[in-house]
Every structure is written in structure tokens, then in C-alpha cells.
Amino acid sequence: MAITAGSRGGLEIWRPGPTFTEATDVAFALGERGPDVVVDLTGFSPHDTADLGALVAGVRQFHTEGGRPIVMCPAPGTRLLLRSTGIDRAVPVVPDMATARLHAPDQ
């Protein structure tokens, strides 16, 4: 799994690589960034249901373990696909960084 991580304006950012299939890898990568992480899905397009399933399960696992992820997804079609999984009932799914900041805890 290829990932990139960093921070922008006090928020930890995690961007998944082109493919990943293990939810535990996703949850572990998020946990390494800290409790408050923006999952940046800019350019993300699930190649198959395994990619989407790993992302959703990993974000949920991270959330269950006390993390506070915010999923940022600029592509409306991918956001709709994510919402169809019900992930937006557990964590915020937002279109841009400005909206993500509104959901972030005080810095």
C-alpha cells in the first residue's frame, strides 16, 4: 500500500495510494497520524469493491478505536458512492478542506 501523509494548517492529512485492500492497514496508517486525521481522497477512484471496502472498514475501525477521521472527497460521484456505504453516519464526509476544518476539533 502506498500512502502519503503530512499536515496542512494544523490538521493531519492522510492520502491513500492507488490501491489498498486491507482495512487493518488503513486503520494502522490513520492511527500513526494521531486521533484527528483528514482522509484526503483527492484523485481517489476505487478500482474495485475491495479498495472501497478497505477504505470504509479501515476508517470505521479507526473511528471505533477512538480516532476522529474526517473524509474529504472533492469528487461528487465518489462522495455519493461513499455515502451509499453509510460511512457518513459515522464520520463526516466533506467536499473540501475548508469544510473539513469546520468539523475539526479546536486546534
C-alpha positions in Angstrom: 0.0 0.0 0.0 1.4 3.4 -0.9 0.3 6.3 1.2 1.3 9.9 1.6 0.9 11.8 4.8 1.6 15.3 6.1 0.0 18.2 7.7 -1.7 21.4 6.5 -2.6 24.2 8.8 -2.5 22.1 11.9 -4.6 19.2 10.5 -3.0 15.9 9.9 -3.6 14.7 6.3 -3.6 11.1 5.0 -3.9 10.3 1.3 -4.3 6.6 0.3 -2.3 5.4 -2.6 -3.7 3.9 -5.8 -4.8 0.6 -4.3 -5.1 -0.9 -0.9 -7.1 -3.9 0.2 -6.6 -4.3 4.0 -8.8 -2.4 6.4 -6.2 -3.0 9.2 -3.6 -1.3 7.1 -5.8 1.7 6.6 -6.7 1.9 10.3 -3.0 1.5 11.3 -1.9 4.2 8.9 -4.5 6.6 10.3 -3.6 5.7 13.9 0.0 6.6 13.1 -1.1 10.2 12.3 -2.9 10.8 15.6 -6.5 10.9 16.7 -7.6 13.8 14.3 -6.9 13.0 10.7 -8.3 14.2 7.4 -8.5 11.3 4.9 -7.8 13.2 1.7 -9.5 11.4 -1.3 -8.5 13.9 -3.9 -8.0 11.9 -7.0 -9.2 8.7 -5.4 -11.2 6.4 -7.6 -11.9 2.9 -6.3 -10.6 0.3 -8.7 -12.9 -2.3 -7.3 -15.1 -3.0 -4.3 -12.0 -4.3 -2.3 -10.5 -0.8 -2.4 -13.7 0.9 -1.3 -14.4 -1.8 1.3 -10.9 -1.5 2.8 -11.2 2.3 3.0 -14.6 2.3 4.6 -13.8 -0.6 7.0 -10.4 1.0 8.0 -12.0 4.4 8.6 -14.7 2.8 10.7 -12.1 0.7 12.7 -10.0 3.9 13.3 -13.2 5.7 14.5 -14.2 2.8 16.8 -10.7 2.8 18.3 -11.1 6.5 19.3 -9.9 8.3 16.2 -11.7 11.2 14.8 -11.4 11.0 11.0 -12.9 13.4 8.5 -13.2 12.1 5.0 -12.5 14.8 2.4 -13.6 13.8 -1.1 -13.9 16.5 -3.8 -15.4 14.2 -6.5 -19.2 14.2 -6.2 -19.6 10.8 -7.7 -17.1 9.2 -5.2 -18.7 11.1 -2.3 -22.1 9.6 -3.3 -20.5 6.1 -3.5 -19.1 6.6 0.0 -22.4 7.8 1.3 -24.0 4.7 -0.1 -21.9 2.6 2.3 -23.3 4.6 5.3 -19.8 5.9 6.3 -21.3 9.4 6.6 -23.4 8.3 9.5 -20.2 7.6 11.5 -17.8 10.2 10.3 -18.0 13.5 8.3 -17.7 13.2 4.6 -16.9 16.6 3.1 -16.1 18.1 -0.3 -13.1 20.3 0.6 -10.5 21.3 3.2 -12.5 24.4 4.3 -15.4 22.2 5.2 -13.1 19.7 6.9 -11.8 22.5 9.1 -15.3 23.2 10.2 -15.6 19.6 11.5 -12.1 19.5 13.1 -11.7 19.9 16.8 -10.2 23.2 18.0 -6.5 23.3 17.1 
